[in-house]
Amino acid sequence: MKPPVYRAGVVSRSQQSFCPSETLPMGAGHISVLFLKKPAAKRYILRMKDDGVLRVTIPRGGSRNYAQEFALKNADWIQKQVEKVKSRPRFPEIWQHGTEILFRGERVKLQVHEDTVSFADQSLPLAAVDGNLTPMVLRHLQQLAVKELSQKTIELAKQHQLTIRRVTIRSQRSRWGSCSTNANISLNWRLIQTPAYVAEYIILHELMHLKQMNHSARFWKCVAEVCPDYARAEAWLKAKPNSLTNF
């Protein structure tokens, strides 16, 4: 089975519950598994996250026991995903001079000068960081995301004659964005690390939920009308580097 590439946030966290994580025998070892109960889910779903933990979605009326059986029946697929996670290059958690980070879809190097840190077209004052640039660079990326993603969302909403109440930039771990029934759009700050066409697709995806608060054929028709090349963006997200989820 091939899990969907992108999950929109139409199900709130309050509508899902988590069973304690555990391990399941897989191959010659064990794998960490987290079972999630989602009343809105219509079927059992497997998702392997970049942290190497398998998420198993349990639909309304489903059971944890069957979810475990479902996972074991798909052991071959799970093992392949485990190998993919292991083979992906890991970005360092401590950033310093020469460290490569992802910015606007490109791997760029941090350059430390006498009183500044620069990467791509960005430059920021060098603070006392004891050799670890991670906090200040992350803070800069998040501030940049608040400014640019918010502005882009407002522009696209106006372009497509849609009314939004508020745009919030957050640090979600499992969603790129969400749209509430109150017309509030929430976006993941890590979109500043993706190519422009990917970030625009996510924004348009969420804006189309103002027309269809679901993932029906009508919804995807709306998405295709405003973003004909959305499959390209989803393909990029499917192959996203681990640097998008490390922090």
C-alpha positions as CSV (number, residue, x, y, z in Angstrom):
1,M,0.0,0.0,0.0
2,K,1.1,3.5,-0.6
3,P,0.0,6.0,2.1
4,P,-1.2,9.4,1.0
5,V,1.7,11.9,0.5
6,Y,-0.1,14.8,2.2
7,R,-2.5,15.1,5.1
8,A,-4.5,18.3,5.5
9,G,-5.4,19.3,9.0
10,V,-9.2,19.1,8.9
11,V,-9.2,16.7,11.9
12,S,-8.2,18.6,15.1
13,R,-5.9,17.1,17.7
14,S,-8.9,16.8,20.1
15,Q,-10.5,14.4,17.7
16,Q,-7.7,11.9,17.8
17,S,-6.3,9.9,20.7
18,F,-3.0,8.1,21.1
19,C,-2.3,4.7,22.5
20,P,1.1,4.2,24.3
21,S,3.9,3.5,21.9
22,E,5.3,0.0,21.8
23,T,7.5,-2.3,19.7
24,L,6.6,-4.9,17.2
25,P,8.8,-7.7,15.9
26,M,10.0,-6.8,12.4
27,G,12.7,-8.7,10.5
28,A,15.6,-9.5,12.7
29,G,14.7,-6.9,15.3
30,H,11.9,-4.7,16.5
31,I,10.3,-1.4,15.4
32,S,8.7,1.3,17.4
33,V,5.0,1.8,16.7
34,L,2.5,4.4,17.7
35,F,-1.2,3.7,17.4
36,L,-3.5,6.6,16.8
37,K,-7.3,6.4,17.1
38,K,-9.0,8.8,14.6
39,P,-12.8,8.8,14.5
40,A,-12.7,10.5,11.1
41,A,-10.6,7.8,9.6
42,K,-12.3,5.4,7.3
43,R,-9.6,2.7,7.2
44,Y,-6.5,1.5,8.8
45,I,-3.4,3.5,7.6
46,L,0.3,3.0,8.0
47,R,2.7,5.9,7.9
48,M,6.5,5.7,8.5
49,K,7.8,9.1,9.8
50,D,11.3,10.4,9.5
51,D,12.0,9.6,13.1
52,G,11.7,5.9,12.3
53,V,8.5,5.4,14.3
54,L,5.6,3.7,12.5
55,R,2.2,5.4,12.9
56,V,-0.8,3.1,12.6
57,T,-4.2,4.9,12.3
58,I,-7.2,3.1,13.8
59,P,-10.6,4.2,12.3
60,R,-13.8,4.6,14.2
61,G,-15.0,1.2,15.4
62,G,-11.5,-0.3,14.9
63,S,-9.4,-2.1,17.4
64,R,-5.8,-1.9,18.5
65,N,-5.4,-5.7,18.2
66,Y,-6.5,-5.6,14.5
67,A,-4.3,-2.6,13.9
68,Q,-1.3,-4.7,15.1
69,E,-2.3,-7.6,12.8
70,F,-2.7,-5.1,10.0
71,A,0.9,-3.8,10.6
72,L,2.3,-7.3,10.7
73,K,0.5,-8.3,7.5
74,N,2.3,-5.4,5.8
75,A,5.8,-6.2,7.3
76,D,7.5,-6.2,3.8
77,W,6.3,-2.6,3.1
78,I,7.3,-1.5,6.6
79,Q,10.7,-3.0,6.3
80,K,11.3,-1.1,3.0
81,Q,10.3,2.2,4.7
82,V,12.7,1.5,7.6
83,E,15.5,1.0,5.1
84,K,14.6,4.3,3.4
85,V,14.7,6.2,6.7
86,K,18.1,4.7,7.5
87,S,19.5,5.5,4.1
88,R,18.5,9.2,4.1
89,P,21.3,11.7,5.0
90,R,20.9,13.2,8.4
91,F,21.5,16.9,8.9
92,P,23.6,17.8,12.0
93,E,21.7,19.0,15.0
94,I,24.4,21.5,15.9
95,W,24.9,24.1,13.1
96,Q,28.2,25.8,12.7
97,H,30.4,27.4,10.1
98,G,30.2,25.3,6.9
99,T,27.0,23.4,8.0
100,E,24.6,22.8,5.2
101,I,20.9,23.6,5.8
102,L,17.9,23.5,3.6
103,F,16.5,26.9,2.5
104,R,13.9,27.5,-0.2
105,G,14.5,24.0,-1.5
106,E,18.3,24.3,-1.8
107,R,21.1,23.1,0.4
108,V,23.1,26.1,1.4
109,K,26.1,26.6,3.7
110,L,26.3,28.7,6.8
111,Q,29.1,31.2,6.6
112,V,30.5,32.8,9.7
113,H,32.2,36.2,9.3
114,E,33.6,38.5,11.9
115,D,30.2,39.8,13.1
116,T,27.6,38.1,10.9
117,V,26.2,34.7,9.8
118,S,25.1,34.4,6.2
119,F,23.5,31.8,4.0
120,A,22.0,32.2,0.5
121,D,20.8,35.8,0.4
122,Q,20.4,36.1,4.2
123,S,22.6,37.8,6.7
124,L,22.1,38.2,10.4
125,P,24.1,39.6,13.3
126,L,26.4,37.1,15.0
127,A,25.4,36.8,18.7
128,A,27.3,34.9,21.4
129,V,26.4,31.3,20.5
130,D,29.3,29.3,21.9
131,G,29.9,27.8,18.4
132,N,26.3,26.6,18.0
133,L,24.4,28.6,15.4
134,T,21.3,26.5,15.6
135,P,19.1,28.6,17.9
136,M,19.8,31.9,16.1
137,V,19.4,30.6,12.6
138,L,16.2,28.7,13.4
139,R,14.8,31.8,15.0
140,H,15.6,33.8,11.9
141,L,14.0,31.1,9.6
142,Q,10.9,31.1,11.8
143,Q,10.6,34.9,11.7
144,L,11.1,34.9,8.0
145,A,8.4,32.3,7.6
146,V,5.9,34.4,9.7
147,K,6.5,37.3,7.4
148,E,6.6,35.6,4.0
149,L,4.1,32.8,4.4
150,S,1.5,35.1,6.0
151,Q,1.9,37.6,3.2
152,K,1.7,35.0,0.5
153,T,-1.4,33.5,2.0
154,I,-3.2,36.8,2.1
155,E,-2.2,37.5,-1.5
156,L,-3.4,34.1,-2.8
157,A,-6.7,34.4,-0.8
158,K,-7.3,37.8,-2.4
159,Q,-6.3,36.5,-5.9
160,H,-8.9,33.7,-5.6
161,Q,-11.5,35.9,-3.9
162,L,-11.5,34.0,-0.7
163,T,-11.9,35.5,2.8
164,I,-9.7,34.4,5.6
165,R,-9.8,35.5,9.3
166,R,-6.3,34.8,10.4
167,V,-3.0,33.2,9.3
168,T,-0.9,31.5,12.0
169,I,2.6,30.1,11.5
170,R,3.3,27.2,13.8
171,S,5.8,24.3,14.4
172,Q,3.6,21.3,13.7
173,R,5.4,17.9,13.6
174,S,3.0,16.1,11.4
175,R,1.1,18.7,9.3
176,W,2.1,21.2,6.7
177,G,-1.0,23.2,7.2
178,S,-4.6,23.2,8.3
179,C,-7.8,25.2,7.7
180,S,-10.5,25.6,10.3
181,T,-14.2,26.1,9.7
182,N,-13.7,29.6,11.0
183,A,-11.5,30.4,8.0
184,N,-8.3,30.4,10.1
185,I,-5.2,29.1,8.2
186,S,-2.3,27.5,10.0
187,L,1.0,26.8,8.3
188,N,4.2,25.0,9.2
189,W,7.2,27.4,9.5
190,R,9.3,24.7,7.8
191,L,7.7,25.7,4.5
192,I,10.3,28.4,4.3
193,Q,12.8,25.5,3.7
194,T,10.8,24.2,0.7
195,P,10.8,25.4,-2.9
196,A,8.4,28.3,-3.6
197,Y,6.1,26.1,-5.7
198,V,5.8,23.6,-2.8
199,A,4.9,26.3,-0.3
200,E,2.4,27.8,-2.7
201,Y,0.8,24.5,-3.2
202,I,0.3,23.9,0.5
203,I,-1.2,27.4,0.9
204,L,-3.6,26.8,-2.0
205,H,-4.5,23.4,-0.7
206,E,-5.6,24.9,2.6
207,L,-7.4,27.8,0.9
208,M,-9.4,25.3,-1.1
209,H,-10.7,23.9,2.1
210,L,-12.7,27.1,2.4
211,K,-14.7,25.8,-0.5
212,Q,-14.6,22.1,0.4
213,M,-13.8,21.1,4.0
214,N,-12.9,17.6,3.0
215,H,-10.8,15.6,0.5
216,S,-13.6,14.7,-1.9
217,A,-13.3,14.7,-5.7
218,R,-14.8,18.2,-5.7
219,F,-12.0,19.4,-3.4
220,W,-9.2,18.0,-5.6
221,K,-10.9,19.5,-8.6
222,C,-10.6,22.9,-6.9
223,V,-7.0,22.2,-6.1
224,A,-6.2,21.2,-9.7
225,E,-7.9,24.4,-11.0
226,V,-5.7,26.7,-9.0
227,C,-2.6,24.5,-8.9
228,P,-2.4,22.3,-12.0
229,D,1.1,21.1,-11.2
230,Y,0.3,20.1,-7.6
231,A,1.5,16.5,-8.1
232,R,5.0,17.8,-8.6
233,A,4.8,19.5,-5.2
234,E,3.5,16.4,-3.5
235,A,6.4,14.4,-5.1
236,W,8.9,16.8,-3.5
237,L,7.2,16.5,-0.1
238,K,7.2,12.7,-0.3
239,A,11.0,12.8,-0.8
240,K,11.6,15.6,1.7
241,P,14.9,15.7,3.5
242,N,15.1,14.9,7.2
243,S,16.1,18.5,7.9
244,L,12.4,19.5,7.6
245,T,11.5,17.5,10.7
246,N,14.7,17.6,12.9
247,F,13.6,20.8,14.7
